[in-house]
Amino acid sequence: MTVSTQSRRALVLTVATTALAALAACSKDEGPNVRATSNNFEKVKSKVGDLESAVESLMQAIGRFDDDNWREVVPDVRNAASEVESVLADLKEAMTGNDS
């Protein structure tokens, strides 16, 4: 196993663990609200699309580890992971009806 493969696996594990921890941290009261989700259907649908796009960008950034210098890739991966986190928060907000 090469160093870049180890680094890539560690990064993917870190991102996945962070996402799971964020989901697990939600209390039952903050879970999806059927009424809020149905009332905000278009917003929820839009946020799901935004999340899919953010995850795709993250996966593309992670894929750059195969060809590019990891020092050039890491900042892009961090930015993409931050975007996923932000969009996930927006989606949760739309699904729970807790608009700020």
C-alpha positions as CSV (number, residue, x, y, z in Angstrom):
1,M,0.0,0.0,0.0
2,T,1.4,3.4,-0.9
3,V,1.5,6.4,1.3
4,S,-1.1,8.2,-1.0
5,T,-3.4,5.2,-0.7
6,Q,-3.1,5.3,3.1
7,S,-3.7,9.0,3.2
8,R,-6.7,8.7,0.9
9,R,-8.2,6.0,3.1
10,A,-7.6,8.0,6.3
11,L,-9.2,11.1,4.7
12,V,-12.3,9.2,3.5
13,L,-12.6,7.6,7.0
14,T,-12.3,11.0,8.7
15,V,-14.9,12.5,6.5
16,A,-17.3,9.6,6.8
17,T,-16.8,9.5,10.6
18,T,-17.5,13.2,10.9
19,A,-20.7,12.9,8.8
20,L,-21.9,10.0,10.9
21,A,-21.1,11.8,14.2
22,A,-23.0,14.9,13.0
23,L,-26.0,12.7,12.3
24,A,-25.8,10.8,15.5
25,A,-25.5,14.0,17.5
26,C,-29.0,15.0,16.6
27,S,-31.6,14.4,19.3
28,K,-34.9,12.7,18.4
29,D,-36.6,16.1,18.8
30,E,-34.4,17.5,16.0
31,G,-35.1,14.7,13.6
32,P,-37.1,15.1,10.4
33,N,-40.5,16.6,11.0
34,V,-43.1,15.2,8.5
35,R,-45.1,18.4,8.5
36,A,-42.1,20.6,8.1
37,T,-40.7,18.4,5.4
38,S,-43.9,18.4,3.5
39,N,-44.4,22.2,4.0
40,N,-40.9,22.8,2.8
41,F,-40.9,20.2,0.1
42,E,-39.3,22.4,-2.6
43,K,-36.7,23.7,-0.2
44,V,-35.9,20.1,1.0
45,K,-35.7,18.9,-2.6
46,S,-33.3,21.8,-3.5
47,K,-31.1,21.1,-0.4
48,V,-30.9,17.4,-1.4
49,G,-29.7,18.4,-4.8
50,D,-27.2,20.8,-3.2
51,L,-26.0,17.9,-0.9
52,E,-25.6,15.6,-3.9
53,S,-23.5,18.3,-5.7
54,A,-21.4,18.9,-2.6
55,V,-20.7,15.2,-2.1
56,E,-19.8,14.9,-5.8
57,S,-17.3,17.8,-5.4
58,L,-15.8,16.2,-2.4
59,M,-15.4,12.9,-4.2
60,Q,-13.7,14.6,-7.1
61,A,-11.3,16.4,-4.7
62,I,-10.5,13.1,-3.0
63,G,-10.0,11.5,-6.4
64,R,-7.2,14.0,-7.1
65,F,-5.0,12.2,-4.6
66,D,-4.3,9.6,-7.3
67,D,-2.6,12.1,-9.6
68,D,-1.8,15.3,-7.7
69,N,0.5,16.3,-4.8
70,W,-1.4,15.7,-1.6
71,R,-0.3,19.2,-0.3
72,E,-2.3,20.7,-3.2
73,V,-5.3,18.4,-2.7
74,V,-5.8,18.7,1.1
75,P,-7.1,22.3,1.1
76,D,-9.6,21.5,-1.7
77,V,-10.8,18.4,0.2
78,R,-11.2,20.5,3.4
79,N,-13.2,23.1,1.6
80,A,-15.4,20.5,-0.1
81,A,-15.9,18.7,3.3
82,S,-16.9,22.0,4.8
83,E,-19.4,22.6,2.0
84,V,-20.9,19.2,2.6
85,E,-21.2,20.0,6.3
86,S,-22.9,23.3,5.6
87,V,-25.4,21.9,3.1
88,L,-26.2,19.1,5.5
89,A,-27.0,21.6,8.2
90,D,-29.2,23.5,5.7
91,L,-31.0,20.3,4.8
92,K,-31.6,19.4,8.4
93,E,-33.0,22.8,9.0
94,A,-35.4,22.5,6.1
95,M,-36.5,19.0,7.3
96,T,-37.1,20.0,10.9
97,G,-38.7,23.4,10.2
98,N,-36.1,25.2,12.4
99,D,-35.5,28.0,9.9
100,S,-33.1,30.7,11.3
